[in-house]
């Protein structure tokens, strides 16, 4: 266990190679779960928790860790099962999502595995719309489920999803008519959030759940004799996705002479200087941390202005 805990913060160098490392954990049963190590700040034995009034039942309390107060959420309860018991014997995975830090209570932490995003697949279609998975994979012939943390956070502590009236009133609605945006994200919640912002600006959207699916969509437009750069105002893509991550997707688009001028914003809950350097390395046009609807709307408006000033027309 000490080796797992000591190595969490050292595992970032595989990003950009369509690879990731998963921290495997258990919620008390035979099923194994995984979380991208790049989101993990620390793993520790569950500390003493303090109750907070009128808390969401999923939040078991707050902990004082390294000078900060962090909410601790019961991962098993968050996905619809019974709360974990004997929490003093459990572990907490400290994570950073969308610029905020929170801890997830789990029964045990197993180990770190090195994976290719190509081996990470979308949830089975029969899993239903209300599942808490973004992806599944297989490790040692056992199914590993990757939980949609963004969905949990949206339910426990909902973010503002509406664009402010000031931004909407300054968006120049006439310029937005017939603009079309491709949205790429493996999280159902994240796709809906981005789609809501774009549609509130008067634009239509196409959504895809991973980089490979998005690349196939662009290639299908080419096969139909269409120019994706003319068809689409821009692409807003997540980074962490099964099959093909956002870095690799961007690099593939840039490597195709018929797609290389597509405007791409990487929109992600990953943060940090390393991530911004990777964005530049693969040639994305912009980077935006999730989820700030006004900031996203501003970037979309800026792209509209850029296209209109350049005399381009996007159908």
C-alpha positions in Angstrom: 0.0 0.0 0.0 2.8 2.4 0.8 4.1 2.1 -2.8 0.7 3.1 -4.1 0.3 6.1 -1.9 3.8 7.4 -2.4 3.6 7.2 -6.2 0.3 8.9 -6.9 1.7 12.4 -7.5 4.5 11.1 -9.7 2.3 9.7 -12.5 1.7 12.4 -15.0 4.1 11.8 -17.8 1.9 9.5 -19.9 -0.6 12.2 -20.7 -0.5 13.1 -24.4 0.4 9.5 -25.5 -3.2 8.3 -25.4 -2.3 6.6 -22.1 -3.3 7.0 -18.6 -2.8 5.3 -15.2 -5.8 4.2 -13.1 -5.8 4.0 -9.4 -7.9 0.9 -8.6 -10.1 0.9 -5.5 -13.0 -1.1 -3.9 -16.2 0.0 -2.4 -16.6 -3.1 -0.3 -17.7 -5.8 -2.8 -16.0 -7.8 -5.5 -16.4 -5.0 -8.1 -13.3 -3.0 -8.8 -13.4 0.7 -9.7 -10.9 3.1 -11.2 -10.0 6.8 -11.2 -7.4 8.6 -13.4 -4.3 9.2 -11.3 -3.9 12.6 -12.9 -7.0 13.7 -10.9 -5.6 12.3 -7.6 -3.7 14.6 -5.2 -3.3 12.2 -2.3 -4.6 8.9 -0.7 -4.8 8.5 3.1 -6.5 6.6 5.8 -9.8 8.3 6.6 -9.2 11.0 9.2 -11.6 12.2 11.8 -14.6 13.8 10.2 -16.6 16.7 11.5 -20.4 16.9 10.9 -21.8 19.9 9.0 -25.4 21.1 9.3 -27.9 20.4 6.5 -25.3 18.4 4.6 -26.1 16.3 1.6 -26.3 12.7 2.9 -23.5 11.7 0.5 -21.1 14.1 2.3 -20.1 12.2 5.4 -18.4 15.2 6.9 -15.4 17.5 6.4 -11.8 16.8 7.3 -9.0 19.2 8.1 -6.1 18.1 5.8 -2.9 20.1 5.3 -4.3 23.3 6.4 -7.6 23.1 4.4 -11.1 21.9 5.1 -12.2 19.3 2.5 -15.7 17.7 2.1 -15.5 13.9 2.2 -18.1 12.1 0.0 -19.1 8.5 0.3 -18.4 7.1 -3.1 -20.6 4.0 -2.6 -23.6 6.0 -1.4 -23.1 8.5 -4.2 -23.7 5.8 -6.8 -26.9 4.6 -5.2 -25.7 1.9 -2.7 -25.6 1.7 1.0 -23.2 4.0 2.9 -19.9 2.6 3.9 -19.6 1.5 7.5 -16.6 1.5 9.8 -15.3 4.6 8.0 -12.3 4.9 10.3 -11.0 1.8 8.6 -11.7 3.2 5.1 -9.5 5.4 2.8 -10.0 8.8 1.3 -8.9 9.6 -2.2 -8.3 13.4 -2.4 -9.1 14.7 -5.9 -9.2 17.9 -7.8 -12.0 18.4 -10.3 -13.1 21.6 -11.9 -10.7 23.7 -9.8 -12.1 22.3 -6.5 -10.7 19.8 -4.0 -12.8 17.0 -2.5 -12.3 13.6 -0.9 -14.0 10.4 -1.8 -14.5 7.7 0.8 -13.7 4.2 -0.4 -13.3 0.8 1.3 -9.8 0.1 0.1 -7.2 1.2 -2.5 -5.6 -1.5 -4.5 -2.9 -0.4 -7.0 -2.0 1.7 -10.0 -2.2 0.2 -13.5 -0.9 1.6 -16.7 -3.5 1.7 -19.5 -3.9 2.8 -23.1 -7.1 4.9 -23.7 -7.8 2.5 -26.5 -8.5 -0.2 -23.9 -11.0 2.0 -22.1 -14.4 1.6 -23.5 -17.8 3.4 -23.1 -20.3 1.7 -20.8 -22.4 -1.1 -22.3 -25.5 0.3 -24.0 -27.6 -1.9 -21.7 -26.3 0.0 -18.6 -29.1 2.5 -19.0 -29.1 6.3 -18.8 -28.9 6.6 -15.0 -25.7 4.7 -14.4 -22.7 6.5 -12.9 -20.1 5.2 -15.4 -18.1 7.1 -18.0 -16.2 4.0 -19.1 -15.2 0.4 -18.4 -12.0 -1.6 -18.9 -10.5 -5.0 -18.0 -7.6 -5.6 -15.7 -6.4 -9.2 -15.0 -9.6 -10.5 -16.7 -11.8 -8.5 -14.3 -14.1 -5.7 -15.2 -13.1 -2.3 -13.9 -15.7 0.5 -13.8 -14.7 4.1 -14.1 -17.1 6.3 -12.3 -18.5 9.6 -13.7 -17.3 11.8 -10.9 -18.6 14.9 -12.6 -22.1 13.5 -12.4 -21.7 12.9 -8.6 -20.4 16.4 -8.1 -23.2 17.9 -10.1 -25.8 16.1 -7.9 -24.1 16.8 -4.6 -23.0 20.4 -5.3 -24.6 21.7 -8.5 -22.8 24.3 -10.5 -24.4 27.3 -12.2 -25.2 26.2 -15.7 -26.8 29.3 -17.1 -25.0 32.0 -19.1 -25.5 35.4 -17.5 -27.9 37.9 -19.2 -25.0 40.3 -19.8 -23.2 37.7 -21.9 -26.4 36.7 -23.7 -27.3 40.3 -24.5 -23.8 41.0 -25.9 -23.6 37.9 -28.0 -24.9 39.5 -31.3 -27.6 36.9 -31.9 -27.9 37.5 -35.6 -24.3 36.4 -36.1 -25.0 33.1 -34.3 -27.8 31.9 -36.6 -26.9 28.6 -38.4 -23.6 28.2 -36.5 -22.8 24.6 -35.6 -20.6 23.3 -32.8 -19.2 19.8 -32.3 -19.1 18.8 -28.5 -16.9 15.9 -27.5 -17.1 14.6 -23.9 -17.5 11.1 -22.3 -19.5 12.5 -19.3 -23.3 12.8 -20.0 -23.5 15.6 -17.5 -20.6 17.5 -19.0 -22.1 17.1 -22.5 -25.4 18.5 -21.4 -23.7 21.4 -19.6 -21.7 22.5 -22.7 -24.7 21.9 -25.0 -26.9 24.1 -22.9 -24.4 27.0 -23.1 -23.9 26.7 -26.8 -27.6 26.4 -27.5 -28.4 29.4 -25.3 -26.3 31.4 -27.8 -28.6 30.3 -30.6 -26.4 27.6 -32.1 -27.0 24.0 -33.0 -24.8 21.2 -31.7 -23.6 17.7 -32.5 -22.3 15.6 -29.5 -19.9 12.7 -29.5 -18.7 10.7 -26.5 -15.0 10.3 -27.3 -12.2 11.4 -29.6 -12.4 8.4 -31.9 -16.2 8.9 -32.4 -15.6 12.6 -33.1 -12.8 11.9 -35.5 -15.0 9.3 -37.4 -17.7 12.0 -37.6 -15.3 14.5 -39.2 -14.0 11.9 -41.6 -17.7 11.0 -42.5 -18.2 14.7 -43.4 -15.2 14.5 -45.7 -16.5 11.3 -47.3 -19.8 13.0 -48.1 -17.8 15.7 -49.9 -18.4 18.3 -47.2 -15.8 20.6 -45.7 -15.8 20.2 -41.9 -14.2 23.6 -41.4 -17.1 25.2 -43.3 -19.7 23.0 -41.6 -18.5 23.6 -38.0 -17.8 26.8 -36.2 -15.6 25.0 -33.7 -14.9 21.9 -31.6 -15.2 21.9 -27.8 -13.5 18.7 -26.5 -12.8 17.1 -23.2 -9.3 15.6 -22.6 -10.0 12.5 -20.6 -12.1 10.1 -22.8 -12.2 6.4 -23.6 -11.0 5.0 -26.9 -9.1 8.3 -27.8 -8.3 11.2 -25.5 -8.6 14.8 -26.4 -4.8 15.3 -26.8 -4.6 12.5 -29.3 -7.8 13.6 -31.0 -6.4 17.1 -31.5 -3.1 15.7 -32.8 -5.0 13.5 -35.3 -7.0 16.5 -36.5 -3.9 18.6 -36.9 -2.2 15.8 -38.9 -5.0 15.7 -41.5 -4.5 18.3 -44.2 -8.3 18.5 -44.7 -9.0 19.0 -41.0 -5.9 20.8 -39.7 -7.5 24.3 -39.6 -10.4 23.3 -37.3 -10.8 25.5 -34.3 -10.4 23.4 -31.2 -11.0 24.3 -27.5 -9.9 21.7 -25.0 -12.4 22.0 -22.1 -11.4 19.9 -19.2 -11.5 19.4 -15.4 -7.8 18.6 -15.5 -5.7 21.6 -14.4 -2.2 22.7 -13.9 0.8 24.1 -15.9 1.6 20.7 -17.3 -1.8 20.4 -18.9 -1.5 23.8 -20.5 1.8 22.9 -21.9 0.3 19.7 -23.4 -2.5 21.8 -25.0 0.2 23.9 -26.8 2.1 20.8 -27.8 -0.8 19.2 -29.6 -1.8 22.4 -31.3 -5.2 23.2 -29.7 -6.4 26.8 -30.2 -7.5 27.3 -26.7 -7.8 25.7 -23.2 -10.6 26.3 -20.7 -11.0 24.7 -17.3 -14.5 23.3 -16.5 -17.1 24.5 -15.8 -17.7 28.2 -16.2 -20.6 28.9 -18.5 -19.8 32.6 -18.9 -16.2 31.9 -19.8 -17.2 29.2 -22.3 -19.8 31.5 -23.8 -17.2 34.3 -24.2 -14.9 31.9 -26.0 -17.6 30.8 -28.4 -18.6 34.5 -29.0 -14.9 35.3 -29.7 -14.8 32.6 -32.3 -18.0 33.9 -34.0 -16.4 37.4 -34.1 -13.2 35.9 -35.5 -15.1 34.1 -38.3 -17.3 37.1 -39.1 -14.3 39.5 -39.1 -12.4 37.1 -41.4 -15.3 37.0 -43.9 -15.8 33.3 -43.3 -19.3 31.7 -43.4 -20.2 28.7 -41.4 -23.4 26.9 -42.2 
